Amino acid sequence: MSEPTGAARRRGPFQVGDQVQLTDPKGRHYTFTLEAGKNFHTHKGSFPHDELIGAPEGTVVRTTGNVAYLALRPLLPDYVLSMPRGAAVVYPKDAGQILAMADIFPGARVVEAGVGSGSLSTFLLRAIGDQGMLHSYERRADFAEIASQNVERYFGAPHPAWRLTVGDLQDNLSDTDVDRVILDMLAPWECLEAVSKALVPGGILCAYVATTTQLARTVESIREHGTFNEPSAWETMVRTWHVEGLAVRPDHRMIGHTGFLLTARRLADGVEPPLRRRRPAKGAYGDDYPGYGSGKDTGTPDGKRGASGGQDAADRG
């Protein structure tokens, strides 16, 4: 049985063509590709690539200036943060949430819109494996080219489960029986009709948006569409800690807001979402609320919003 694509590049001694991540005494990282006969240069001296070829991971090399560097293969989170960019990358903290909360599994059939620099595509491909399917859509040809190069560089070859289409998802989506759809784009609500037709019952839609207005409109549009269950929305923040002797404290810098995530599951054909009983905060749905839906699913018998922002007084009783 052959190894999954890219697995051979993740273990064993360093080989020509491998990505190497050097860590200097101050914890700074430097990434390069091993080539026979080449030298790695820094302002603290240099050393030949040949010194690492055939050596195990975790080797320490010294430059001509006698500075020690630890050599390891970059992890995928390291790789996506250092790879060439056309658009902003999906941060590892968000990619990890997408893999977990969208339940990406080996062999899954996944559609992705908004490839950017290929960060999330790489995470998805590694999760679904060679037997899965990832069909990515990207509007801009220059972004698609950069993403393709980044993905191929990581796996060492074109990934057999990946297909990349340049164009809008809502105009080009022809896939059926899709398990998961990931939308990383400005207006995911524009794709709901196409996504709904492509997803299997129980399939998951996951959207990644940057602003609260995008989040609100996406959630309201999903509710109005009527083919998904009640969406869940959240964001993640990561704070590292400084640990040295008795000095144990949070670091002064953290990875705060990068974007919002939301998920919703496809209902069976012909099924209406159950009426959600909730008590909106007073003023949440005022008379001037622009809305994105028709007023359904507020918990009132007739679907109308009261002027106080919720149910009428009698209904609240």
N, C-alpha and C positions, 0 to 999 in steps of 0.2 A: 504494500500500500504506500503510495507516494505521500510525501509530506505536504501539508497545506502550503499554498503560495506564500513565500517570504519567511517560512519557519526556519529554514536552514541558515538564514542570515541573522537569526536572533540568538544563536548559541555557538559554542566551539571557539577555536582560536580565531584571531583576526585574519581576514582574507582581503586580497585586493578587491576594491570596490565597496568595502564595508564603510558605513558611517562611523566615525569615532568622535566621542565627546571627551575633551580634555577638561579637567578641573584644576585650576591653579591654587596656590596656597591661600588666596583670598576668597575662594569659592566661586570664582567666575568661570563660565563655560565657553569653550571654543569647539566648534564642530567642523569637521572636514572629512573628505573622502580619501581613503587609502589608495595610493598609486605607487607602484614600484619605481624606485629611483628618484622620487620627489623628496623635498625637505619641507618641514613645517617651521615657519619663521614667526618669532615674536620679538618684541623689544627687549626680551630677556634672553635672547639667543635662539638657537634652532636645534632640530634633531632630524635624522632621516626617517622617512616613513618605513623603510625596510626594518627599522628597529622594532616596529610593532607587528609587521606581517608575520604570522605564525605564532605570535605571543598570545597568552590567554588574556581574557578580560580581567580587569583589576590590576593590570601591570602599571608600574610607576616608571616613567621615563624622565630623563634629565636633559635639559638643554645645554648648549655650550656655555651658557652663563650659570650653570649649576642650579637651575630652578627646577623643582620636581613638579610633574604633572601626572595626575591620575587618569588613566585611559579606560573608558568604558564605552559600550555601545549606548547611544541615546535611547531612552525610553520613548514611547510614542508621544506622551505629553511634552517631552523635551523637543522632539522632532518637529511637532506642529508649531511650536512657538518660535523655532529658529529657521523654518523653511522659507523660501522666497514667497512674497505675498503679492497678490493682485488686489484682493479685497481683505477686509479684516477677517481673522480666523475665529472659529468657534472655540472658545477657551476649553481646556480639558475639564474644568469643573462642570461646565454645561454639557459637554459631550458625554461625560460620565452619567449625568442625570438623564440624558436622552436615552442612552443605552439601557439604563435600569428602568426608568419610568415608562418608556415606550416599549419595554419588554422585547428588545431586539434579540433574537435567538438564532442559533446555527441553522442555516437553510432557509431563513426567512426571505420572503419576496418584499423588497422595500423600494419605494419611490422617494426621491429627494429632489426638492426644488430650491435652487439657490446654492450653487456649489462653492462660490467664492474662491478660496485658495486651495480647497481640497482637504481641509482639516477634518470636518465631520465625515466626509466620504471615506477617509482612511480608517477612522474609528469604526464606521459601519461595516466596511468590507472585512475588517479583521474579526468582527463579531459574527457576521453571517457565514463566513467561510466560503470555500470554493463551490459548495453545492447550493448556495443561496443566489439571490439576484438583487442587484442594486442598479436601478435606472435613475440617473441623475440628470436634471435639466438646469441649464444655465443660460441666461439671456445673452450674456456678453461672451463673444468668441475669445477675447484676450484672457478673460478670467478662466475660461474652460481650458485653454492651452496651459496656463500656469498650474491649474489644479491637476491636469493630466500628468504633467511632468513630476509634480510633487508626489502623487500617488505611486507612480511607477518607480520613482527613486526609492521610496520607502520599501516597497515589496521586492524590488530588484527586477521586476518584469511586469508587463501588463497583467492586471488581475482578471482571471477568467470570469468572475461574477459581475464585472462592472461594464455598464454601457452608459455613455455620456452623449446627451443630445443638446445641441445649441438651439435655444428657442424657448418660448413660454410654455409652461406646463399646461395651462388651461387650453392652449391651442393644439398641443401635440400629444397629450397623454392618451395612449392607446392600450396601456397595460390593463389587464383584468386579474381578478383573484389576487389582489395585492394585500399583504398582511399588515404593512405599516406604511404610513406616508409622513415624511418630515418636511415641513415648510419653513425655510429660513429666507424670508422675503419681506418686502415692504407692505404688501397688501394680501395676506393669505386668504382673506375672506373672498377674494375674487376667484379662488380655485375650489371652493367648497363643492360646487356642482360636479366638477370633473373628478374630484377626490372621492366624493360619495359613490359615484358610479364604479370607481376602480376598486374600492375597499371591499373585502369580504365581510360578512356579518361578524361582529366582534372585533374587527380590525381597529387599529389605533391611528388616529390623526394626532400628530405632535407639531405644534407651531412654536417658533422661536422669534420673538419680536423685541424691539429695543425700547419702546416707549409705552407709557400708560394709555395713551389714546389708541395706539395700535392694539394693545391688549383688550381694552374695553370693546372696540369695534369687532374684533375677532370673536370674542366670547358671545356678544349679542347676535352676531351673524350665525354662529353655530346653533344657538338656541332657536333662532328664527327658521333655520333651514329645516329642522324637524327630523333629520335622519341620524342624529347623534344623541348620546346621553348627555347629562349635565357636565360641562367641561370643568376641569380642575386647573388652577393657575398658581404659579409660585415662582420664586427666584432663589438663587443660592449665593452665599457669600463665603469666602474662605479666608481665615485668619491664621497665619503661622505664628509659632511661638519661639522665643529665644530661651534656650535652656543651656546654662553654663554654671555649674556649681550651685550656689544658692540663688543665683540670679535667674529666676524662672518667671517670665512675664510675656505678655503678647508683644509681637513685633509691632513697630510703629506704622508699618505699611501693611495693607491687606488688599486682596482682590475683592472689591466690592461689587457694585452692580455692573453686570455686563449685558444682561437681557432678561426677559421674562419667558417662561416656558408654560405651555398649557397642553393638556391632552384631553381627548374625547374619543369615545368608542362608537363605532358604526352599529346602528340598530338593524335588525332584520327588515327586509323589504316589507312595506305596508304597515309597519308598526309605528304608532305615535309615541313620542317620549312621554313617560308618566308626568302628570302635573306636579310640579315641585312646590311644596308648601314652604314658604319662607316669609319672614317679616323684614322687608327692606327698611333700612334706616330712614327716618323722617327726612324728606327732601331728596332721597335718592332718585325718585322718579317724579320730579315736579312737572307742572304744566308745560314748562319750556324745555323739558328734556328732549333732545333731538331724536334719541332712540335709533336703533338699527333693526329693530324687529317690529312686530305688529301689536305689541302689548301682551302677548300670550305669556303663559308660564310665570305669572306673578303670584299665583296662589288665590286669585279671586275667582268666583264662579263663572263670571262672564269674560274674564281675561282683561278687564279694564283697570287702569291704574287710577286710584283716587287722587284728588288734588293734594292730599296731605303726603303723598309719596308712597302709599301702600294701598291697603284695602279700605273700603268705606267703613264707617264706624260700626254699622250693623254687622258687616262681614268680619270685622276684627273681633267682635264679641263671639 
